[in-house]
Amino acid sequence: MAHSAASCVQFEGKDRPAISEVIAKLEEAVELVHGKTRNWQLIESRQLLAER
């Protein structure tokens, strides 16, 4: 993510990524975060059910 952010602030427009590339990288990051969150919630829910 840091590399993507740094490339967005390049002085020359030709050195910056297209907005579609930025959006794709952000979507990947969101999926990674939410995927991990959902997996953790699923594991935690299963553990709670197993304890009952």
N, C-alpha and C positions, 0 to 999 in steps of 0.2 A: 504494500500500500504506500509506503513512504516513497518508493521509486516512482510510482504513478503520480503521487502528489507533486513531487519535485519536477517531474516532466511537464506538469500543467502550468508551472510558473516561469517557463523559459521565456526570455525576452522576445526572441524571434518566433513569430507565429508558425513558421515552417518546422520549428523544432518541437512544437507542442502536439500532443496526440489529438486525433479527431474526437469530438464529443461522444461519438458512438463507442469508441474504444474506452473512454472514461466510464461511461455508463455500464459497459460490459464488465469492467473490473469491479465497479461498485456492486453490481448485482452478484458477482461471484463472492465477494466479501460478505454480503448480507446472507447468502445461502450458507456459507461456512458457519457463520455465527448462529444462525437460526437452526441449522441442522444439528450442531453440537448441543444447543439449548434443548431442542426437542428430544434428542437422544438421552440427555441427562434426565429430563423430566420423565421419559418413558421408563428408564431404569429405576428412578426413584419411586415411581408409582408401582412398579412391579414389586419392589422391595417392601413397600408399605402393605400391599395386598398379601404378600407371603407371610408377613408377621401376624396377620389376623388369623 
